[in-house]
Structures are given as C-alpha cells and as structure tokens.
Amino acid sequence: MFNQAEFPEPTLIQVNGVELEVFEADRENKGKPLVLCHGRPEHAFSWRHQMPVLAVAGYHVIAPNQRGYGNSSRPTEVADCDIEHLTGDLVGLLDHYGYEDATFVGHDWGAFVVWALTLLRPDRVNKLINLSPPYQERGETPWIEVMETFLGGDFYFVHFNRRSGVADAVFDAHTSRFLRDLYRKNVPPHPLSRAWHSSTSPRRRHRSVSPSSSPPS
C-alpha cells in the first residue's frame, strides 16, 4: 500500500516564462536524469509507484506538472499551451538542472509532448519511452475535424473545441460531479452509496418534508 506521505515535496521552478511544480526522487543520482511526463487529466502524482523504483535503479527522477496542471502556471491563452511551449518547458527543465539531455517517459498526452520534443529537439533526448497511445503523424487535416468525421459533432473533444468557454463554464458549475464522474470506477455503486446520494438529493429531501405532495409530472 502506497503511503501518500512518502511522495516528495514539490519545488516551484521558473522555466520558459512559467512556473512548474516539480517533484524529484534521489537528487544524489545527478548525472542520470529521467523525466516523467504525465497524461491528461492527470498529475505528477500518477508516477508515485514508479518514482522510488527508478530512483533505486540509479536515476535522478524528475516529474513535473505540465503547465495547466496542479500548482504549475495556468496560462489563459490557448496559444500559450501549444506544443512548442510544452516542449520548451521540458528543455527549460534540463537547462535548470544543467543537463544536456535526458531519458523521457511519457504517458497519454505526455507521450505526445515527448514525441514532439524528440522531433523538435533531438539533441536533448537520449532515450524515449512512451506509454498508451501510438505515435500519430500530423496530417493536413486538423485533429478536431478528423475526430468529428469519425466520432460526430457531439463527441466531447469536438463539442468543447467548437464552443470556446463552454467546457470551462460546465466544469466550474459542476466541479464535484465532474471529478466524481471522471475518476469513478467501472463498477456499480455500492448500495449504501446509492442510498446516501438518494437521501441527500434535493428531490429526496423535498419528498421527506412533504410526503403527501403529489409526484412531479
């Protein structure tokens, strides 16, 4: 069982015009850097099981929260989160620690960022390990249009990209529900959990106060 208290404390590091929240394991292994890039919607904490093992193997493990995640800077302009900026953040981390290059490990969205880093700055990558999605070459058609063709206009990637600001408003208005649905397990809810949600729902509370009232039409 993982003890959350054992997860390293973060350091806030200024790179590439933003501040990144960075977690490290075994700085004494300086000279053998390995950078872990999390996916979406994740956090550097997702590497909690791998970090101590990699440190024991002799790596200086560096796990940043990418811009927009955790306590890292959250630029408001979409263009400030493009692939050039995201890969620039990783180059900035290497510069901060004085490394010429490093081994990069990416998961999910982090894999796309690390692949792009390898293409844009091959001089800063000595090894590449990616998990989950396969490499996808950028074509002439924007990805949102590709998704719309195969998945439809109501697919959430397409829907929210077509209507700027809608996703932010929905998530802000229903934060608890969004996070609960996002991280739910693919199993039926426990009976006690269903009973608790039923008893605390507005409709349930109304009926308990007015048991003789007519059911809504």
TAQUIDA-V778694 format. One record per pair of residues at least 4 apart in sequence whose C-alpha atoms are under 7 Angstrom apart, sorted by the first residue. I is the first residue (numbers start at 1). GAP is how many residues later the second one is. D is the distance in Angstrom with one decimal. If there is no record, write none. Layout:
[[I,GAP,D] [I,GAP,D]]
This chain:
[[7,41,6.6] [8,15,6.0] [8,16,6.5] [8,17,7.0] [9,14,6.4] [10,11,6.0] [10,12,5.2] [10,13,4.7] [11,10,5.7] [11,11,5.2] [11,12,6.5] [12,7,6.2] [12,8,5.5] [12,9,4.7] [12,10,6.2] [13,6,5.4] [13,7,5.3] [13,8,6.5] [14,4,5.8] [14,5,4.4] [14,6,6.4] [15,4,6.1] [15,74,6.1] [15,77,5.1] [15,78,6.5] [16,72,6.4] [16,73,5.6] [16,76,5.9] [18,55,5.8] [19,53,5.6] [19,54,5.3] [20,44,6.6] [20,45,6.3] [20,46,6.8] [20,47,6.5] [20,52,4.4] [20,53,6.4] [21,43,5.8] [21,44,5.5] [21,50,5.8] [21,51,4.9] [22,40,6.9] [22,41,5.7] [22,42,4.1] [22,43,6.2] [23,39,6.0] [23,40,5.1] [23,41,6.0] [24,37,5.4] [24,38,4.7] [24,39,6.2] [25,26,6.5] [25,27,6.8] [25,30,6.0] [25,35,6.2] [25,36,5.0] [25,37,6.8] [26,29,5.7] [26,34,5.4] [26,35,6.7] [27,33,5.4] [29,29,5.9] [29,30,5.6] [29,31,4.9] [30,30,5.6] [32,27,5.2] [32,28,5.7] [33,26,5.8] [33,27,4.7] [33,28,6.1] [33,69,5.2] [33,70,6.4] [34,25,6.2] [34,26,6.0] [34,27,5.0] [34,28,6.1] [34,68,5.7] [34,69,4.7] [34,70,5.8] [35,26,6.0] [35,27,4.7] [35,28,5.8] [35,67,6.9] [35,68,6.2] [35,69,4.8] [35,70,6.2] [36,26,6.2] [36,27,4.8] [36,68,6.1] [36,69,4.9] [36,70,6.1] [37,26,6.4] [37,27,6.7] [37,68,6.0] [37,69,4.7] [37,70,6.4] [37,73,4.9] [38,4,6.2] [38,5,6.0] [38,6,5.8] [38,68,6.2] [38,69,5.5] [38,72,5.1] [39,68,5.2] [39,69,4.5] [39,70,4.4] [39,71,4.7] [40,68,6.7] [40,69,5.6] [42,4,6.6] [43,22,6.0] [43,26,6.6] [43,27,6.6] [44,19,5.7] [44,20,6.0] [44,21,5.4] [47,4,6.0] [50,4,6.1] [51,4,6.1] [51,10,6.4] [52,4,6.2] [53,4,6.3] [54,4,6.6] [54,5,5.8] [54,7,6.9] [55,4,4.9] [55,5,6.3] [55,6,6.3] [65,4,5.6] [65,5,6.2] [65,7,6.2] [66,6,6.7] [67,5,5.3] [67,6,5.4] [67,7,5.8] [68,4,6.2] [68,5,5.9] [68,6,4.2] [68,7,6.8] [75,5,6.3] [80,5,6.3] [81,4,5.9] [81,5,6.3] [82,4,6.3] [83,4,6.0] [83,30,6.6] [84,4,5.9] [85,4,6.2] [86,4,6.9] [86,27,6.8] [87,4,6.4] [87,26,6.3] [87,30,5.2] [88,4,6.1] [89,4,6.3] [90,4,6.5] [91,4,6.3] [92,4,6.1] [93,4,6.4] [94,4,6.0] [94,5,4.9] [94,6,6.7] [94,7,6.8] [95,4,6.0] [100,24,6.0] [101,22,6.9] [101,23,4.0] [101,24,5.2] [101,25,6.0] [102,22,6.5] [102,23,5.4] [102,24,5.6] [102,25,7.0] [103,22,6.1] [103,23,5.6] [103,24,4.6] [103,25,5.9] [104,10,6.8] [104,21,6.9] [104,23,6.4] [104,24,5.2] [104,25,6.3] [105,23,6.1] [105,24,4.6] [105,25,5.5] [106,4,4.5] [106,5,4.0] [106,8,6.1] [106,23,6.5] [106,24,4.8] [106,25,6.2] [107,4,4.9] [107,23,5.9] [107,24,4.7] [107,25,6.1] [108,23,6.5] [108,24,5.5] [108,25,5.9] [109,4,6.6] [110,4,6.2] [111,4,6.1] [111,19,5.3] [111,20,6.6] [112,4,6.2] [113,4,6.2] [114,4,6.2] [115,4,6.4] [116,4,6.0] [117,4,5.5] [118,4,4.6] [118,7,6.1] [141,4,6.7] [141,5,6.7] [142,4,6.5] [143,4,6.1] [144,4,6.1] [144,14,5.8] [145,4,6.2] [146,4,6.5] [147,4,5.4] [147,11,6.8] [148,4,4.5] [148,5,5.2] [148,10,6.1] [151,4,6.0] [153,5,5.8] [153,6,6.0] [154,4,6.6] [154,5,5.4] [155,4,5.9] [156,4,5.9] [157,4,6.1] [158,4,6.0] [159,4,6.4] [160,4,6.4] [160,6,6.3] [160,7,5.6] [165,4,6.3] [166,4,6.2] [167,4,6.1] [168,4,6.0] [169,4,6.1] [170,4,6.2] [171,4,5.2] [171,7,6.4] [174,4,5.9] [175,4,6.2] [176,4,6.1] [177,4,6.0] [178,4,6.0] [179,4,6.2] [180,4,5.8] [189,4,6.3] [189,5,6.4] [190,4,6.4] [191,4,6.2] [192,4,6.1] [193,4,6.2] [194,4,6.1] [195,4,6.1] [196,4,6.2] [197,4,6.0] [198,6,6.2] [199,5,5.6] [199,6,6.6] [200,4,6.6] [200,5,6.4] [201,4,6.3] [202,4,6.2] [203,4,6.3] [204,4,6.2] [205,4,6.4] [206,4,6.2] [207,4,5.1]]
